[in-house]
Amino acid sequence: MRLCKRDDCGQRFRIHASSNKRYCSPGCRWACPKLRKLLEPSLVKHQLSDVDESARSATCSVCGPTSIRRRTTKTKHPAVEVRWRCRTAERARDWARQYGLDVATVLEMLEGQERGCAICGRDVAERFYIDHCHASGAVRGILCSNCNTALGLLGDDVERMEAAIQYLKRARAA
């Protein structure tokens, strides 16, 4: 059972073990002022400069060097100007909804880890994942794809991870 993150709700609700659901209902999620503040893209615009279309990279006014993607439009008219989006800005909406984090906090976490995975230390400048405890929903750090997948497949179970370590040690000694 988890407690709804909206300040004046206080309702407990059930979630799936792999879920990081923070609110008991969509009404609570959208009525929460903290989340609304995180989701307001109009406060800070992600302005792109130095756009390199072939490398799909640019410099964002908020995020710094970032990858970009073509902005989808409803019309496929060839005369329409091509517009690009900052990928970090798109992912920031997910971070706000799922973990209650804004771009500045995530980038601060990334710099605190010296732009590397919290487990293996591999550079995760472009592709990284926010790791969280599935029981409490608390954010633990930033991981690379392989480490995030490994934790998930082992079910965040310390005993299973220790058993895997012992297995590898036995195999190496043989």
PyMOL commands that set and color helices and strands:
alter all, ss='L'
color gray80, all
select helices_A, chain A and resi 26-31+33-39+87-99+103-112+145-153+158-173
alter helices_A, ss='H'
color red, helices_A
select strands_A, chain A and resi 2-3+12-13+48-52+57-60+64-70+84-86+129-132+139-143
alter strands_A, ss='S'
color yellow, strands_A
deselect
rebuild
show_as cartoon
